[in-house]
């Protein structure tokens, strides 16, 4: 999924007020496992692996179990942080008894959850923060790959791919769920927060995730601001994360809606940051006109969904 779209239903706009969350296991570490050697970025100290979660305790438990066996880390150099964005704190049971840091952020919206992760990471004295989504599973060597790319291409941000994990009957949807990938070290202008390593002191020049994007697109907005501020952002293609995807997402209606929403968010971000309104309108109109003209033939040759997704992006660009 592109950075513009959150593949989850987060609560709506922020409410006033702030409740200080609870924390547990502040001195805890991700358990070290033999067979991997993580090399921390030059000049760094603590690395925090942050997971923002909202009412998915089973998926969260699966991810936490998975991390213990696939992300060996330097002893004393990494911690897992779980930020629960459910006002009812439904993640407590999933984290109970685990060696990690827990924070409850009841203010609704993914931007608030991510900002709480930034604050907690700084409170813990971290130099680096890696984000994972609660429904993802990193491959073995994921963290090593991010850190290795950061060392090879000194960067403030290192982003990696998120690949849909599909059952055989849903393989037809893979072309529509596949995100663009690049050779490691390639500079990028946008990144998604589902798989990214951030230098915390560099983010101080940019600020936090905007609560105005609490229902999605907060990572697109922040990454665009990072690019404008001159942060060095690169891609790491070996830092692979998989995302189990079921029929609730692998269906035409969801795919078309996702494309439309992505167009809206990108247009909104560009408008806020002063990009050309005329260029965006021309791009959006082209997609709508070209898609509408091509759709009848595309349906005859089995490419109708691809064209509808293309056209929906243009509709979103004009709405945003």
C-alpha positions in Angstrom: 0.0 0.0 0.0 1.3 3.4 -0.8 2.1 5.8 2.0 -1.1 7.8 1.4 -3.4 5.1 2.6 -3.7 3.4 6.0 -5.0 -0.1 5.5 -6.8 0.0 8.8 -9.8 1.7 10.4 -8.4 4.2 12.9 -10.7 6.4 15.0 -11.7 9.8 13.7 -10.6 13.3 14.5 -8.9 14.1 17.8 -10.8 15.0 20.9 -9.4 17.5 23.4 -7.7 16.2 26.5 -4.7 14.0 27.1 -4.3 11.1 29.5 -0.9 10.0 30.5 -0.6 6.3 29.6 0.8 3.5 31.7 4.2 1.9 31.0 5.6 -1.5 31.8 8.9 -3.1 31.5 10.9 0.1 30.9 14.2 -1.8 31.1 13.1 -4.6 28.8 14.8 -5.7 25.6 13.7 -7.8 22.7 15.1 -11.2 23.5 18.4 -11.9 21.8 18.5 -15.0 19.6 21.7 -16.6 18.1 22.3 -16.5 14.4 22.1 -12.8 13.7 24.3 -9.8 14.2 22.7 -6.4 14.1 25.0 -3.6 13.5 23.7 -0.3 14.9 24.0 2.9 12.9 27.1 5.0 13.5 26.8 7.2 16.5 23.5 5.7 17.7 22.5 4.4 21.1 19.1 2.8 21.6 16.8 1.6 18.8 13.1 1.5 19.6 10.8 -0.8 17.5 7.3 0.8 17.8 4.0 -0.9 17.1 0.9 1.3 17.1 -2.2 -0.9 17.6 -5.9 -0.5 17.6 -8.2 -3.4 18.6 -6.2 -6.2 17.0 -4.8 -8.2 20.0 -4.5 -11.4 18.1 -2.5 -9.8 15.3 -0.4 -8.0 17.8 0.4 -11.2 19.7 1.4 -12.9 16.5 3.7 -10.0 15.6 5.3 -9.9 19.0 6.0 -13.6 19.0 7.4 -13.3 15.5 9.8 -10.5 16.4 11.4 -12.7 19.0 12.5 -15.2 16.4 13.1 -12.9 13.3 14.7 -9.7 14.6 17.7 -10.6 16.7 19.2 -7.4 18.2 22.3 -6.2 20.0 21.7 -6.8 23.7 21.0 -3.5 25.4 20.5 -1.6 22.1 16.8 -2.2 21.2 13.4 -2.2 22.8 9.9 -3.0 21.6 7.3 -0.3 22.3 3.6 -1.0 21.9 1.3 2.1 21.8 -2.4 1.1 22.3 -4.8 3.6 20.6 -7.9 1.9 21.9 -9.5 4.0 24.7 -10.4 0.6 26.4 -6.7 -0.4 26.2 -7.6 -3.8 24.6 -3.9 -4.6 24.0 -3.1 -5.0 27.6 -3.7 -8.8 27.6 -1.6 -9.2 24.5 1.4 -7.5 26.1 1.0 -8.9 29.6 4.1 -10.7 30.8 6.2 -9.6 27.7 9.5 -7.8 27.8 8.5 -4.5 26.3 7.4 -1.0 27.0 3.7 -0.3 26.8 2.0 3.1 26.4 -1.8 3.8 26.3 -2.7 6.7 24.0 -6.5 7.1 24.3 -6.8 10.1 22.0 -8.3 8.7 18.8 -6.3 8.6 15.6 -3.2 7.1 14.2 -1.3 10.4 14.2 -1.7 10.6 18.0 -0.5 7.0 18.4 2.5 7.6 16.3 3.3 10.9 18.1 3.1 9.0 21.4 5.6 6.5 20.0 8.0 9.4 19.1 7.6 10.9 22.6 8.1 7.5 24.3 11.2 6.7 22.2 12.7 10.0 23.2 11.8 9.5 26.8 13.7 6.2 26.6 16.7 7.9 25.2 16.5 6.4 21.8 18.4 7.7 18.8 16.4 5.7 16.2 12.8 4.6 15.9 11.5 1.8 13.6 7.8 1.6 12.9 5.8 -1.6 12.2 2.1 -1.9 11.9 0.3 -4.3 14.2 -0.9 -6.7 11.4 2.5 -7.1 9.7 5.2 -9.7 10.0 8.9 -8.8 9.3 11.1 -11.3 7.6 14.3 -12.6 9.3 17.0 -9.9 9.0 14.5 -7.1 8.6 16.1 -4.8 11.2 19.6 -5.8 10.1 18.8 -4.7 6.6 17.4 -1.3 7.6 20.4 -0.6 9.7 22.9 -1.9 7.1 21.4 0.4 4.4 21.5 3.4 6.8 25.2 2.8 7.4 26.0 2.3 3.7 24.0 5.3 2.6 24.0 7.7 5.6 20.4 8.6 5.9 17.9 10.1 8.2 15.1 7.8 7.0 15.3 4.3 5.6 12.0 2.8 4.2 11.3 -0.7 3.1 8.7 -2.7 1.2 5.4 -4.1 2.6 4.2 -7.1 0.6 0.7 -8.5 0.6 0.4 -12.1 2.0 -2.5 -13.6 0.1 -4.3 -17.0 0.1 -4.3 -18.9 -3.2 -7.8 -17.8 -4.1 -6.9 -14.1 -3.7 -3.7 -14.2 -5.8 -5.6 -12.4 -8.6 -5.4 -9.2 -6.5 -1.6 -9.2 -6.1 -0.9 -6.9 -9.1 -3.2 -4.3 -7.6 -1.8 -4.6 -4.1 1.9 -4.5 -5.1 3.7 -1.4 -4.1 6.6 0.1 -6.1 10.0 -1.1 -5.0 13.5 0.3 -5.7 17.1 -0.9 -5.4 18.5 -0.3 -2.0 20.0 3.1 -1.5 17.6 4.8 -4.0 16.5 8.2 -2.7 12.7 8.4 -2.0 10.4 11.3 -1.6 7.5 9.5 0.2 7.5 6.6 2.6 4.9 4.6 4.5 5.1 4.2 8.3 4.4 0.5 8.2 8.1 -0.2 7.6 10.5 2.6 8.2 13.5 3.6 10.4 13.7 7.2 11.5 16.5 9.2 13.0 14.9 11.0 15.9 17.1 14.1 16.1 16.6 14.7 12.4 12.8 14.7 12.9 13.1 17.5 15.4 13.7 19.8 12.4 10.4 18.6 10.9 8.0 18.1 13.8 5.4 15.4 14.5 2.7 13.6 12.6 -0.1 16.0 11.9 -3.3 15.2 13.9 -5.2 16.6 10.9 -4.4 13.3 9.2 -5.5 11.1 12.1 -7.7 8.9 9.9 -4.9 8.1 7.4 -2.2 9.7 5.3 -0.2 11.0 8.3 2.9 9.3 6.9 2.5 10.8 3.5 2.2 14.2 5.0 5.3 13.8 7.3 7.4 12.3 4.6 6.7 15.2 2.3 7.7 17.6 5.0 10.9 15.6 5.6 11.7 15.9 1.9 11.1 19.6 2.0 13.3 20.0 5.0 16.1 18.3 3.2 16.3 15.0 5.2 18.1 12.2 3.4 15.6 9.4 2.8 16.5 6.1 1.1 15.0 2.8 0.2 16.1 -0.6 1.6 14.6 -3.4 -0.6 15.9 -6.2 1.6 14.0 -5.1 4.7 10.9 -7.0 3.8 7.7 -7.0 5.7 4.6 -9.0 4.9 1.0 -8.0 5.5 -1.7 -10.7 5.7 -4.4 -9.6 3.4 -7.9 -11.1 3.3 -11.0 -10.6 1.2 -12.0 -7.5 3.1 -9.2 -5.7 1.2 -8.6 -8.0 -1.8 -11.8 -7.0 -3.6 -12.6 -4.5 -6.4 -14.6 -2.1 -4.3 -11.9 -1.7 -1.7 -9.1 -1.4 -4.2 -10.9 1.3 -6.2 -11.7 3.2 -2.9 -8.1 2.9 -1.8 -6.9 4.5 -5.0 -9.4 7.3 -4.7 -8.4 8.0 -1.1 -4.7 7.9 -2.1 -5.4 10.6 -4.7 -7.3 12.7 -2.2 -4.5 12.5 0.4 -1.7 13.2 -2.0 -3.6 16.2 -3.4 -4.3 17.5 0.1 -0.7 17.2 1.1 0.6 18.9 -2.0 -1.9 21.7 -1.6 -0.9 22.3 2.0 2.8 22.3 1.1 2.4 24.7 -1.8 2.6 22.4 -4.8 1.1 23.5 -8.1 -2.7 23.3 -8.0 -2.9 23.5 -11.8 -0.6 20.5 -12.3 -2.6 18.4 -9.9 -5.9 19.3 -11.7 -4.5 18.5 -15.1 -3.2 15.2 -13.8 -6.5 14.3 -12.2 -8.5 15.3 -15.3 -6.2 13.3 -17.6 -6.7 10.2 -15.5 -10.5 10.6 -15.4 -10.9 11.3 -19.2 -8.4 8.7 -20.3 -9.8 6.1 -17.9 -13.4 6.7 -19.0 -12.5 6.4 -22.7 -10.4 3.3 -22.2 -12.8 1.5 -19.8 -15.1 -0.2 -22.4 -12.2 -1.8 -24.2 -10.4 -2.6 -21.0 -13.3 -4.5 -19.7 -13.4 -6.6 -22.9 -9.8 -7.7 -22.5 -10.0 -8.3 -18.7 -8.2 -5.1 -17.6 -11.2 -3.1 -16.5 -10.3 -3.1 -12.8 -6.8 -1.7 -13.5 -8.4 1.2 -15.5 -11.0 1.8 -12.8 -8.2 2.1 -10.2 -6.3 4.5 -12.5 -9.4 6.7 -13.0 -10.3 6.6 -9.3 -6.9 8.1 -8.4 -7.7 11.0 -10.7 -11.1 11.5 -9.0 -9.3 11.7 -5.7 -6.8 14.2 -7.0 -9.7 16.6 -7.9 -11.4 16.1 -4.6 -8.4 16.6 -2.4 
